[in-house]
């Protein structure tokens, strides 16, 4: 560890080192599995059990350097990206170092969609009440957010842990002056207070050493007027904060003056008192949609708008020609489902819906007797797609969009690349499904895609010319396939499969012989 930190410090202290081109490397052996249109460039196995990645940029224009931040059950790690194909470990805060008084066993959990403050170089890690082996109903369970100082990425420092009545994801609002935190409640009292599910809690972090959570949560009544689980938040280029959870996706203004459709007046929107914008539950297609996990509204063509390497890249523009997809009235969302070990195309879908007809508070006025639903434009699933395994868990999870191409994590079904230039007809143009994958999230960075893979660590991928040709010609990869190695393993063992006790069908385990 100290040697890795020393290498990182040298990279940071000597800017000229960052400009030295990487030495030519032998092609990396590709893992066993089903792969098409994707090349594995690198792998960080020490980051196994990774759940999220983000990026911080340091220095001035022309002398900038980027640091990748990775979190998971292990805690938090930082990597220098002088060579994006070969990140160098700088520092880490271990799961043991993040323990709180009373934590006895287990590891850190979970902080799926890690957010960072580029201006102040802060990292926010949401703590789920199930961290360190506890149950959400345990009266001693603790949830909230860790605020971490990353001004020197080779010397991470914990500023404080701030308890919040929920914890699973935390998202920056209004230039990271505030956090919106969603997730399970942290004890029985909170479960009783919000029996239908936990809302979003707003925390003022303008003073990171003394965060303050507002006593009244927001995004109430999200499931046809009933309080329900608000899972995660994404903020689009127009500043609209989209909250996904049970009951659909709803967007809010968080600053400025806007007409409030529920109050029928112009008022000021704030992080703690936002103004409804648009959204609602999704119209059912393959099956009723219950839980929307995360979402984006593509208003400029970039799916991640607030971090280095995401929105634009000379290499990417050269390779992909600046392709863009329609903007404005569409919301792209993940339906997560933990109900089956099969991939039958009825649950856990990627959905695209139209926001038309939802701009006057219809999603907030929806009731079981008079439900409002967004029109579903299309859905997609790995079901019967090329590269799909019949035994791997099959639910959509996090995704990123760039220039009409979505990189999408599907747990055991790997990372899928979808062309959505025609939103009514998403097609698969490439896929990467190693036999040992359990991917939670992909992230564009320059000409690469990094994946947070619970089973493999961080894989560094690059799309090939085959993927671009498929996108340009709108060629869909459709023939079902499974690697010979995976098929042989299933045949030889003769075993059925069972869900992991903690992760459910997101982590498939062989059933024990009886």
C-alpha positions in Angstrom: 0.0 0.0 0.0 2.7 2.5 0.9 4.6 1.7 -2.3 1.4 2.4 -4.3 0.9 5.7 -2.4 4.5 6.7 -3.1 4.1 6.1 -6.9 0.9 8.1 -6.8 2.6 11.0 -5.0 5.4 11.1 -7.5 2.8 11.3 -10.3 1.1 14.2 -8.6 4.3 16.0 -7.8 5.8 15.8 -11.2 3.3 17.0 -13.8 5.6 16.1 -16.7 5.2 12.5 -15.9 1.5 12.8 -16.8 2.4 13.7 -20.3 4.5 10.7 -21.0 2.7 8.4 -23.4 2.0 4.9 -22.1 4.3 2.2 -23.4 2.9 -0.2 -25.9 1.3 -3.2 -24.1 0.5 -6.7 -25.3 -3.2 -7.3 -25.8 -4.8 -8.5 -22.6 -6.2 -12.0 -22.7 -10.0 -11.8 -23.0 -11.9 -13.6 -20.2 -14.1 -16.7 -20.7 -17.6 -15.7 -21.6 -19.6 -14.1 -24.3 -18.1 -10.9 -25.8 -18.8 -9.1 -29.0 -17.7 -5.6 -30.1 -15.8 -5.0 -26.9 -12.2 -5.3 -25.9 -10.9 -5.8 -22.4 -8.0 -3.4 -21.9 -7.3 -3.7 -18.2 -8.6 -5.0 -14.9 -8.2 -4.0 -11.3 -8.8 -7.2 -9.3 -8.1 -5.5 -6.0 -11.4 -3.6 -6.4 -13.6 -6.7 -6.3 -16.9 -6.0 -4.6 -16.9 -2.6 -6.3 -20.3 -0.9 -6.5 -19.7 2.6 -7.9 -17.1 4.8 -9.6 -16.7 8.5 -10.0 -13.9 11.0 -11.1 -12.3 14.0 -9.8 -10.2 16.5 -11.8 -7.3 18.4 -10.4 -5.1 21.2 -11.8 -5.6 24.0 -14.3 -6.5 23.9 -18.0 -3.7 22.3 -19.9 -2.2 20.7 -16.8 -5.2 18.7 -15.6 -5.1 15.3 -14.2 -7.9 13.0 -13.4 -8.3 10.7 -10.4 -10.8 7.8 -10.4 -12.6 7.1 -7.2 -13.9 3.6 -6.6 -16.0 2.4 -3.7 -17.4 -1.0 -2.6 -17.5 -3.4 0.3 -13.8 -2.8 0.8 -14.3 1.0 1.4 -12.9 3.7 -0.9 -9.9 3.7 -3.3 -8.4 6.4 -5.5 -6.4 5.8 -8.7 -4.4 8.1 -10.9 -5.5 8.0 -14.6 -2.3 9.4 -16.2 -2.6 6.2 -18.3 -6.4 5.5 -18.4 -5.7 1.9 -19.5 -3.5 1.3 -16.4 -4.7 3.2 -13.4 -2.3 3.6 -10.4 -3.6 3.1 -6.9 -3.0 6.2 -4.8 -4.8 5.6 -1.4 -7.7 3.9 0.3 -10.0 4.1 3.3 -10.7 0.6 4.3 -14.0 -0.8 5.4 -12.4 -1.3 8.8 -11.5 2.4 9.0 -15.1 3.4 8.2 -16.5 1.4 11.1 -18.5 3.3 13.7 -18.8 2.6 17.4 -20.9 -0.5 17.8 -20.0 -2.0 14.4 -18.7 -5.5 15.0 -18.6 -7.6 11.9 -19.2 -7.4 8.1 -18.2 -4.7 5.7 -19.2 -1.3 4.5 -22.5 -1.2 2.6 -23.5 0.3 0.1 -23.3 3.7 -1.6 -24.3 2.6 -5.1 -24.3 5.9 -6.9 -21.3 7.6 -5.4 -21.3 11.4 -5.9 -18.4 13.9 -5.6 -18.0 17.6 -5.3 -15.6 18.8 -8.0 -15.2 22.2 -6.5 -14.3 21.3 -2.9 -12.9 17.8 -3.8 -15.3 16.0 -1.5 -16.5 12.4 -1.8 -19.9 11.3 -0.4 -20.5 7.7 0.7 -24.0 6.8 1.7 -24.2 4.2 4.4 -27.0 1.7 4.2 -28.5 0.6 7.6 -27.5 -3.0 6.5 -23.8 -2.1 6.7 -21.6 -4.3 8.8 -24.0 -7.2 9.0 -26.9 -5.4 10.5 -30.6 -5.6 9.5 -32.6 -2.5 8.6 -35.0 -3.3 11.5 -32.2 -3.5 14.0 -32.7 -0.7 16.5 -28.9 -0.2 16.6 -28.6 0.0 12.8 -27.1 3.3 11.6 -27.6 5.0 8.2 -26.3 8.3 6.8 -23.4 9.7 4.8 -19.6 9.8 5.2 -18.0 13.1 4.0 -14.4 12.5 2.8 -11.7 15.1 2.0 -10.0 14.2 -1.3 -8.1 17.4 -1.9 -5.0 15.2 -1.8 -6.2 12.0 -3.5 -3.1 10.2 -2.2 -4.1 11.1 1.4 -7.8 10.6 1.9 -9.2 11.9 5.1 -12.6 11.3 6.7 -14.2 14.6 7.7 -17.2 13.3 9.5 -20.0 10.7 9.4 -23.5 12.3 9.5 -26.4 10.2 10.5 -29.6 10.5 8.3 -32.9 8.6 8.7 -32.2 6.7 5.5 -29.1 5.6 3.6 -28.3 3.9 0.3 -27.6 6.7 -2.2 -26.7 10.4 -1.8 -26.8 12.8 -4.7 -25.4 16.4 -5.0 -28.0 19.1 -5.4 -27.4 22.8 -6.3 -23.6 22.5 -6.9 -23.2 20.1 -3.9 -24.4 22.6 -1.4 -27.0 19.9 -0.5 -27.4 16.2 -0.6 -30.6 14.2 -1.3 -30.4 10.8 0.4 -32.6 7.9 -0.3 -32.8 4.3 0.8 -34.0 2.0 3.6 -34.8 3.4 7.0 -32.2 2.8 9.7 -34.4 1.5 12.5 -37.8 0.2 13.5 -39.1 3.7 14.5 -38.5 5.1 11.1 -40.1 2.0 9.4 -43.2 2.8 11.5 -43.1 6.5 10.6 -43.0 5.7 6.8 -44.6 2.2 6.5 -44.9 2.4 2.7 -41.3 3.3 2.1 -38.7 6.0 2.9 -38.8 9.4 1.1 -35.8 11.7 0.3 -34.0 13.4 3.1 -32.3 16.8 2.4 -29.0 17.6 4.1 -27.2 21.0 4.0 -23.5 20.4 3.5 -22.3 24.0 2.9 -20.3 23.4 6.0 -19.0 19.8 5.5 -17.8 19.6 9.1 -21.3 20.3 10.4 -24.0 18.9 8.0 -27.6 19.6 8.9 -30.5 17.4 7.8 -33.9 19.0 7.5 -36.6 17.5 9.7 -39.2 17.2 7.0 -38.4 14.9 4.0 -39.5 15.4 0.4 -40.9 13.3 -2.5 -43.8 12.0 -0.4 -46.7 10.1 -1.8 -44.8 9.0 -4.8 -46.7 5.7 -5.4 -50.3 6.9 -6.3 -50.4 9.1 -3.3 -48.8 6.7 -0.9 -45.3 7.1 0.6 -42.9 4.7 -1.0 -39.2 3.9 -1.3 -37.3 6.7 -3.1 -34.1 5.0 -4.2 -31.9 7.4 -6.2 -31.6 10.8 -7.8 -30.0 12.0 -11.0 -29.7 15.7 -12.0 -29.9 16.5 -15.8 -28.2 19.2 -17.8 -31.2 21.6 -17.2 -30.9 21.2 -13.4 -33.9 19.0 -13.0 -33.5 16.5 -10.2 -35.1 13.1 -11.1 -36.1 10.9 -8.2 -36.5 7.2 -9.0 -38.2 4.6 -6.8 -41.4 2.7 -6.2 -44.1 4.4 -8.2 -42.0 5.7 -11.0 -39.8 8.7 -11.8 -40.5 12.3 -10.8 -38.5 15.5 -11.6 -38.1 18.6 -9.5 -36.8 22.2 -9.9 -34.4 22.9 -7.0 -33.6 26.5 -7.6 -35.1 29.6 -9.3 -38.7 30.6 -9.6 -41.2 28.3 -11.3 -44.9 27.6 -11.5 -45.9 25.0 -8.9 -48.6 23.0 -10.6 -49.9 21.7 -7.3 -50.3 25.2 -5.7 -51.0 26.9 -9.1 -48.6 29.8 -8.3 -45.1 31.0 -9.1 -42.8 30.3 -6.2 -39.1 29.8 -5.4 -37.7 26.3 -5.6 -35.1 25.2 -3.1 -33.3 22.0 -2.4 -35.5 21.5 0.7 -38.7 22.7 -0.9 -38.5 21.8 -4.6 -41.1 22.6 -7.3 -42.6 19.6 -9.1 -41.7 19.5 -12.8 -42.8 16.3 -14.6 -42.9 12.5 -14.3 -44.9 9.7 -12.8 -45.4 6.0 -12.9 -44.7 4.0 -16.1 -47.3 2.4 -18.3 -47.0 -1.4 -18.2 -45.8 -3.2 -21.2 -44.2 -6.6 -20.5 -45.4 -6.6 -16.9 -46.5 -4.0 -14.3 -43.6 -1.7 -13.4 -43.2 -1.4 -9.7 -39.7 -0.1 -8.8 -37.7 2.3 -10.9 -34.1 2.2 -9.7 -32.4 5.2 -11.6 -33.1 7.4 -14.6 -31.8 10.1 -16.8 -33.4 12.7 -19.1 -31.1 13.2 -22.1 -31.3 16.9 -22.8 -27.9 17.3 -24.5 -26.9 13.8 -25.5 -24.7 13.2 -22.5 -25.9 10.8 -19.8 -23.4 12.1 -17.1 -22.9 15.8 -17.3 -20.9 16.7 -14.2 -17.6 14.8 -14.3 -14.4 14.6 -16.4 -14.5 12.6 -19.6 -18.2 12.0 -19.6 -19.8 14.6 -21.8 -17.2 15.1 -24.5 -14.0 13.5 -25.8 -12.0 14.1 -28.9 -11.3 10.4 -29.3 -15.0 9.6 -28.9 -16.1 12.3 -31.3 -13.5 11.0 -33.8 -14.7 7.4 -33.5 -18.4 8.0 -33.3 -18.9 11.2 -35.3 -20.8 13.2 -32.7 -24.0 11.1 -32.9 -26.9 12.5 -30.8 -30.3 11.2 -29.8 -33.7 13.0 -29.5 -33.9 15.3 -26.5 -36.3 16.7 -23.9 -39.5 14.8 -23.6 -38.1 11.4 -22.9 -36.9 9.8 -19.6 -34.8 6.6 -19.6 -35.1 4.5 -16.6 -34.1 1.2 -14.9 -36.7 -1.2 -13.4 -34.9 -3.3 -10.9 -36.4 -6.7 -9.9 -35.2 -9.4 -7.6 -38.0 -11.9 -8.2 -36.5 -14.6 -10.4 -33.3 -16.4 -11.4 -34.5 -16.6 -14.9 -34.3 -14.2 -17.8 -37.8 -14.1 -19.3 -38.1 -10.5 -20.4 -41.0 -9.7 -18.0 -39.3 -7.9 -15.2 -36.1 -5.9 -14.6 -36.4 -3.9 -17.8 -34.8 -0.9 -19.4 -37.7 1.5 -20.2 -38.0 4.7 -22.2 -41.1 6.7 -21.5 -42.5 10.0 -22.7 -43.0 12.9 -20.3 -45.8 14.4 -22.4 -48.9 15.1 -20.4 -47.1 15.1 -17.1 -46.1 18.8 -16.8 -49.1 19.9 -14.8 -48.6 17.8 -11.7 -50.4 14.7 -13.0 -47.8 12.3 -11.4 -48.3 13.9 -8.0 -52.2 13.8 -8.2 -52.3 10.1 -9.3 -54.3 7.8 -7.0 -55.2 4.1 -7.2 -58.7 5.1 -8.2 -57.5 7.5 -10.9 -54.0 6.5 -11.8 -51.7 8.5 -14.1 -49.1 6.8 -16.2 -46.4 7.9 -18.5 -46.6 6.4 -22.0 -43.9 3.8 -22.4 -42.1 4.3 -25.7 -40.0 1.1 -25.6 -38.4 -1.5 -23.3 -35.3 -3.7 -23.6 -34.0 -6.8 -21.8 -31.2 -9.3 -22.4 -34.0 -11.9 -22.9 -33.4 -13.9 -26.1 -30.5 -11.6 -27.0 -27.1 -12.7 -28.1 -24.7 -13.2 -25.3 -27.3 -14.0 -22.7 -26.9 -16.7 -20.1 -30.1 -18.6 -19.1 -28.8 -19.0 -15.5 -27.5 -15.5 -14.7 -29.6 -12.9 -12.8 -31.4 -10.7 -15.3 -32.2 -7.2 -14.0 -31.3 -3.8 -15.3 -29.1 -1.7 -13.0 -27.1 1.5 -13.6 -26.4 2.9 -17.1 -24.7 5.8 -18.9 -25.6 7.4 -22.2 -23.3 9.1 -24.6 -24.0 10.1 -28.2 -27.0 7.7 -28.6 -25.1 4.7 -27.2 -26.0 3.4 -23.7 -23.6 1.4 -21.6 -25.8 -0.7 -19.4 -25.1 -3.0 -16.4 -27.2 -6.1 -16.1 -25.5 -7.9 -13.1 -24.7 -11.5 -14.2 -25.8 -10.7 -17.8 -22.8 -8.3 -18.1 -22.5 -4.9 -19.7 -24.6 -4.3 -22.8 -24.2 -1.5 -25.3 -27.5 -0.3 -26.8 -28.0 2.1 -29.7 -31.0 4.3 -28.7 -30.8 6.8 -31.6 -34.3 5.5 -32.4 -35.8 5.5 -28.8 -38.7 3.4 -30.0 -36.4 0.6 -31.0 -33.3 0.2 -28.8 -30.9 -2.4 -30.3 -27.8 -4.2 -28.9 -24.6 -3.3 -30.8 -22.1 -4.9 -28.5 -21.9 -6.9 -25.2 -19.4 -8.0 -22.6 -20.5 -10.9 -20.4 -17.6 -12.7 -18.7 -18.7 -15.9 -17.0 -17.6 -14.5 -13.6 -19.2 -11.0 -14.0 -21.6 -9.3 -11.6 -21.5 -5.8 -13.0 -23.3 -3.0 -11.1 -22.5 0.1 -13.2 -20.5 1.3 -16.3 -18.8 4.7 -16.7 -17.6 6.4 -19.8 -14.2 8.0 -19.6 -12.6 9.3 -22.7 -12.3 6.4 -25.1 -12.9 3.8 -22.4 -15.6 2.4 -20.3 -14.9 1.4 -16.7 -17.2 -1.1 -15.0 -17.8 -1.5 -11.3 -18.0 -5.3 -11.1 -18.8 -7.0 -7.8 -17.2 -10.2 -9.1 -14.2 -8.9 -11.2 -13.2 -5.6 -9.7 -12.9 -2.8 -12.3 -12.8 -3.8 -15.9 -11.4 -1.3 -18.4 -13.2 -1.7 -21.7 -13.1 -0.2 -25.2 -15.6 -0.6 -28.0 -14.3 -2.0 -31.2 -14.9 -1.0 -34.8 -17.4 -3.8 -34.9 -19.6 -1.9 -32.4 -19.4 1.3 -34.4 -20.3 -0.5 -37.6 -23.3 -2.1 -35.9 -24.4 1.3 -34.6 -23.9 3.0 -38.0 -25.9 0.3 -39.8 -28.4 -0.2 -36.9 -27.5 -3.8 -36.8 -29.0 -5.6 -33.9 -27.2 -8.6 -32.3 -30.0 -11.0 -31.7 -29.0 -14.7 -31.9 -29.1 -16.3 -28.5 -25.6 -17.5 -27.3 -23.9 -18.9 -24.3 -20.2 -19.6 -23.8 -19.1 -23.2 -24.1 -17.3 -22.9 -20.8 -20.4 -21.8 -18.9 -22.6 -24.4 -20.5 -20.0 -27.1 -19.7 -19.8 -26.0 -16.1 -23.5 -26.1 -15.6 -23.8 -29.5 -17.3 -20.9 -31.0 -15.3 -22.0 -29.8 -11.9 -25.7 -30.7 -12.5 -26.6 -28.1 -9.9 -29.4 -25.7 -9.7 -28.8 -22.2 -8.5 -29.9 -20.1 -5.5 -29.8 -16.4 -4.5 -27.1 -15.0 -2.3 -28.4 -14.3 1.2 -27.5 -10.6 1.0 -27.7 -9.8 -2.7 -30.5 -12.0 -3.7 -30.5 -13.0 -7.4 -28.0 -10.3 -8.1 -25.4 -12.8 -7.0 -26.3 -16.4 -8.1 -24.8 -19.2 -6.1 -24.9 -23.0 -6.8 -27.5 -24.7 -4.6 -25.8 -27.1 -2.1 -26.3 -30.8 -2.7 -28.8 -32.3 -0.4 
